[in-house]
Amino acid sequence: MKTHTQVVIIGGGVVGASVLYHLTKLGWTDVVLLEKHELTSGSTWHAAGGVHTYNSDANVSRLQKYTIDLYHEIERVSGQSCGIHAAGNLVLAANQAVLDNIRMIHSRGQYLGLEMHLISPREARELNPLINDKEFIGALHRKDGGHVDPHGVTQAYAIAARNAGAEIHRFTRVVALEPRPDGGWLVITDKGDITCEHVVNAAGLWAREVGRMAGIELPVLAMEHMYIVTEDIPEVVALGRELLPTTDYSGEIYMRQERSGVLMGTYEQDCRVWSPDATPWDFNMQLLPDDLDRLAKHLEIGFKRFPAIGRAGIKRVVNGPFTFAPDGNPLVGPVRGLRNYWCACGVMAGFAQGGGVGLALSRWMVEGDPGSDIFAMDVARYGAFATPAYTNSKVQENYQRRFRMAYPNEELPAARPLRRTPVYDRLQAAGAVFGANFGLEVALWYAPKGMEPVEIPTYRRSNAFAVVREECHAVRSAVGLMEISGFGKYEIAGPDAALWLNGLLAGRVPRPGRMALAPMLNEQGRIIGDFSLACLARDRFLMIGSGMAEIYHMRWFERHPPPIGTVVRSLAPALTGFAIAGPNSRELLQRLARANVSSDAFKFFDVREMAVGMVPATVIRASYTGDLGYEIWVTPDYQITLYEQLVEAGSDLGLRHFGSRALMSLRLEKGYGAFLREFRPDYTPMETGLARFVSYDKADFIGREAALNDRATRPLKKLVALVVDVNDADAVGYETILKEGKAVGQVTSGGYAHWAQKSIAMGYVRSDLANDGETFVIGLFGDDCPARIHTTPLFDPNGERQRS
Ligand SMILES: Cc1cc2nc3c(=O)[nH]c(=O)nc-3n(C[C@H](O)[C@H](O)[C@H](O)COP(=O)(O)OP(=O)(O)OC[C@H]3O[C@@H](n4cnc5c(N)ncnc54)[C@H](O)[C@@H]3O)c2cc1C
């Protein structure tokens, strides 16, 4: 083994092998993979090898499609068979909810170029004669996907990487990691030491342990997972072609052909965490004792829905562990606070996702950027809240819900409440129905007296619909009160604060007492932040952005640190706040503030540090509702007092609590985009319309060159707002926008605008079609809904209300 290399990858499962291959493909050939046993000896060797393209995040779907297409390439490059069975697959719907779900997948898949068709149960039965079609009401036939050979795939990556110059050392265990002053790492193994510039944690079942070697606790945990393999089935033998792999969501069953029988697995409700605290180092190429009793209920349903399987004997049961992050998506990317420590772990579907994970991570390492927005699998989507106990609870919930419908309005209960602001109990007493954002309890809407504070999960309009309408109307006609503590908040203080912000952000840095909207770009000129920047003093700024992106943004700030003497820190736990919005909001603030807050004295985008009643606060005149409004920020010790004052002073002004559901409705009718929806690293300022906040004439800022090129080129797509003619369901996101039957765009978010009384979808369409009045069709749960571009906001198009 050499003593120095550019990259050490720890782990020779399918994921580590994919990262190795992709690094060599991008030109980094001085790379070493260390594997403590044989390649594949963790989760990889016993996987069912099933692959499919769909994920609830569009970009993860794209990477899954990339992974599947890649198998032909690595077969060709390596000469090693991947055992590709590209039969496609079937998803069966036994009830209306699943039917809605597969219709949504179908609508989303068109823009992604995923070939799929909605078919009848009878047609499904023709493709898979084991199906009892009387049990189902519909099906989705996906043309891509199938299954591959886990061993063959891993070997193919490894051979191709070795041929390009990479080294693989088997039976070499990494026992410790030490950071070096030059930013690299000393990797200590049981066969000697090796220094490197970068370390990749692709340790699968041991990802936690390899995280701990660097002093971090990654939110990853293994679950036991079982499948059965049957004896030969006459119907399969007689088929003369391969059986189509099939998933039955409501039965929570997947199946595919295995020789002349069938492999059938389930995500059982009576699930088991494996090795909750630490993974034994000597667990190599091993299975776990099976426990068919745990599967009995699911197998019974399976035998009813696929009767031929019930008639066959069980030849073998496989029970193996594999890892999950709390939301089931991988943990990929550089870890905040560590230099050159990269993650490629928590990959629950290594054969569907491993290629995409390898591609994204390698690009990130070699080119400085993953190539597209992969926030859905970025390790930075978790913060300190993702403790081992949180992870344990969430991973079990995720496992149990693996084949359950994920409703857009659903908030999952495990590990909650976790983060709470002081006012939580008061809001609960006011009827708040909470959701969790970055571990923090956030009020979604407020159930009026007499109504149970529970929202029923659905793809259609929920029981909260009428209440949210009332909340929106209260904001537009009187005054609404909303807790906004969940936003990301950062303090930048020091003599060079303005200088640093000027280079970090694409927008203008405001003068003292003013706020500005400030997009942040990466070197490729794509949107990685969308901040409100308030200048409290020449050397002190408050920056507000997405709460979910706190670690993501802090990691970026650390990569581009301010000069010594200037400090940036997250105020996540240190600042709480309320928004008041609506025509009576000024009167409400004036009742509590000694300072003059009249329209002349306190203008739109003004910022003041002032007393609000008895409470010292920072007040910003701005509102994401698009209405007259203010944000009032205080330290947590004052939050309850501020709340009580606002509620009391607003009681005769028509004050009503509103939650984030109403906020989404209000911002949609105003045409405001949201970070990680409309504004994300997939898009540029010209595409998003954020170009008007970019100061192209500034001497320098990150992404300037790319932004200038972007401005000089006609954008391929543009963000638009569409009014959609719907029945009882609004757009959710990622639906395909069709023009004359062709996919010309994609929805980014949607919902009902209660004040404007219109269903709205925001999304990107081909720029030649981004014209006022242009018409399209959006498929919503089986309905082809006409949609029309509205280039002026439906609410307050001239901004008179917010500036009043
Ligand atoms: C029963 C079952 C069925 C499955 N079916 C499917 C399926 O149909 N489709 C699908 O996509 N996925 C499936 N999976 C999941 C799939 O197996 C995993 O997603 C995948 O194997 C994860 O690969 P990995 O490389 O991340 O981890 P692993 O395979 O666990 O690899 C990690 C490697 O790192 C090595 N290592 C760890 N620590 C060190 C160290 N300190 N030094 C050196 N080496 C180290 C280990 O020895 C191991 O070889 C299934 C899993 C199970 C259990």
The ligand as an SDF file (V2000), in Angstrom:
LIG
                    3D

 53 58  0  0  0  0  0  0  0  0999 V2000
  -32.3750   -7.8830    2.3830 C   0  0  0  0  0  0  0  0  0  0  0  0
  -31.9580   -6.6720    1.6370 C   0  0  0  0  0  0  0  0  0  0  0  0
  -32.4550   -6.4200    0.3700 C   0  0  0  0  0  0  0  0  0  0  0  0
  -32.0650   -5.2870   -0.3390 C   0  0  0  0  0  0  0  0  0  0  0  0
  -32.5600   -5.0620   -1.5750 N   0  0  0  0  0  0  0  0  0  0  0  0
  -32.1810   -3.9530   -2.2720 C   0  0  0  0  0  0  0  0  0  0  0  0
  -32.6770   -3.7240   -3.5830 C   0  0  0  0  0  0  0  0  0  0  0  0
  -33.4760   -4.4890   -4.1000 O   0  0  0  0  0  0  0  0  0  0  0  0
  -32.2630   -2.6120   -4.2440 N   0  0  0  0  0  0  0  0  0  0  0  0
  -31.3760   -1.7320   -3.6820 C   0  0  0  0  0  0  0  0  0  0  0  0
  -31.0450   -0.7390   -4.3340 O   0  0  0  0  0  0  0  0  0  0  0  0
  -30.9130   -1.9240   -2.4390 N   0  0  0  0  0  0  0  0  0  0  0  0
  -31.2800   -3.0060   -1.7200 C   0  0  0  0  0  0  0  0  0  0  0  0
  -30.7850   -3.2100   -0.4560 N   0  0  0  0  0  0  0  0  0  0  0  0
  -29.9320   -2.1850    0.1270 C   0  0  0  0  0  0  0  0  0  0  0  0
  -28.4840   -2.2960   -0.3410 C   0  0  0  0  0  0  0  0  0  0  0  0
  -27.9790   -3.5040    0.0830 O   0  0  0  0  0  0  0  0  0  0  0  0
  -27.6760   -1.1470    0.2410 C   0  0  0  0  0  0  0  0  0  0  0  0
  -28.2510    0.0680   -0.1300 O   0  0  0  0  0  0  0  0  0  0  0  0
  -26.2360   -1.1390   -0.2330 C   0  0  0  0  0  0  0  0  0  0  0  0
  -25.6550   -2.3850   -0.1190 O   0  0  0  0  0  0  0  0  0  0  0  0
  -25.4160   -0.1510    0.5680 C   0  0  0  0  0  0  0  0  0  0  0  0
  -24.0970   -0.2150    0.1110 O   0  0  0  0  0  0  0  0  0  0  0  0
  -22.9190    0.5340    0.8590 P   0  0  0  0  0  0  0  0  0  0  0  0
  -21.7330    0.4310   -0.0180 O   0  0  0  0  0  0  0  0  0  0  0  0
  -23.3600    1.8730    1.2720 O   0  0  0  0  0  0  0  0  0  0  0  0
  -22.7150   -0.2560    2.2250 O   0  0  0  0  0  0  0  0  0  0  0  0
  -22.0990   -1.6860    2.5670 P   0  0  0  0  0  0  0  0  0  0  0  0
  -22.4980   -2.6820    1.5860 O   0  0  0  0  0  0  0  0  0  0  0  0
  -22.4190   -1.9500    3.9900 O   0  0  0  0  0  0  0  0  0  0  0  0
  -20.5500   -1.4700    2.3850 O   0  0  0  0  0  0  0  0  0  0  0  0
  -19.7270   -0.8390    3.3130 C   0  0  0  0  0  0  0  0  0  0  0  0
  -18.3680   -1.5000    3.2620 C   0  0  0  0  0  0  0  0  0  0  0  0
  -17.4650   -0.7450    4.0500 O   0  0  0  0  0  0  0  0  0  0  0  0
  -16.5710   -1.6170    4.6690 C   0  0  0  0  0  0  0  0  0  0  0  0
  -16.0350   -0.9270    5.8520 N   0  0  0  0  0  0  0  0  0  0  0  0
  -16.7330   -0.3940    6.8620 C   0  0  0  0  0  0  0  0  0  0  0  0
  -15.9200    0.1640    7.7680 N   0  0  0  0  0  0  0  0  0  0  0  0
  -14.6780   -0.0100    7.3140 C   0  0  0  0  0  0  0  0  0  0  0  0
  -13.4150    0.3460    7.8340 C   0  0  0  0  0  0  0  0  0  0  0  0
  -13.2760    0.9760    8.9910 N   0  0  0  0  0  0  0  0  0  0  0  0
  -12.3110    0.0140    7.1050 N   0  0  0  0  0  0  0  0  0  0  0  0
  -12.4350   -0.6250    5.9200 C   0  0  0  0  0  0  0  0  0  0  0  0
  -13.6160   -1.0030    5.3980 N   0  0  0  0  0  0  0  0  0  0  0  0
  -14.7210   -0.6970    6.0870 C   0  0  0  0  0  0  0  0  0  0  0  0
  -17.4400   -2.8070    5.0100 C   0  0  0  0  0  0  0  0  0  0  0  0
  -16.7180   -3.9880    5.2180 O   0  0  0  0  0  0  0  0  0  0  0  0
  -18.3740   -2.8950    3.8170 C   0  0  0  0  0  0  0  0  0  0  0  0
  -17.9150   -3.7830    2.8430 O   0  0  0  0  0  0  0  0  0  0  0  0
  -31.1660   -4.3610    0.2670 C   0  0  0  0  0  0  0  0  0  0  0  0
  -30.6620   -4.6140    1.5350 C   0  0  0  0  0  0  0  0  0  0  0  0
  -31.0650   -5.7480    2.2300 C   0  0  0  0  0  0  0  0  0  0  0  0
  -30.5390   -5.9680    3.5960 C   0  0  0  0  0  0  0  0  0  0  0  0
  1  2  1  0
  2  3  1  0
  2 52  2  0
  3  4  2  0
  4  5  1  0
  4 50  1  0
  5  6  2  0
  6  7  1  0
  6 13  1  0
  7  8  2  0
  7  9  1  0
  9 10  1  0
 10 11  2  0
 10 12  1  0
 12 13  2  0
 13 14  1  0
 14 15  1  0
 14 50  1  0
 15 16  1  0
 16 17  1  0
 16 18  1  0
 18 19  1  0
 18 20  1  0
 20 21  1  0
 20 22  1  0
 22 23  1  0
 23 24  1  0
 24 25  2  0
 24 26  1  0
 24 27  1  0
 27 28  1  0
 28 29  2  0
 28 30  1  0
 28 31  1  0
 31 32  1  0
 32 33  1  0
 33 34  1  0
 33 48  1  0
 34 35  1  0
 35 36  1  0
 35 46  1  0
 36 37  1  0
 36 45  1  0
 37 38  2  0
 38 39  1  0
 39 40  1  0
 39 45  2  0
 40 41  1  0
 40 42  2  0
 42 43  1  0
 43 44  2  0
 44 45  1  0
 46 47  1  0
 46 48  1  0
 48 49  1  0
 50 51  2  0
 51 52  1  0
 52 53  1  0
M  END
$$$$
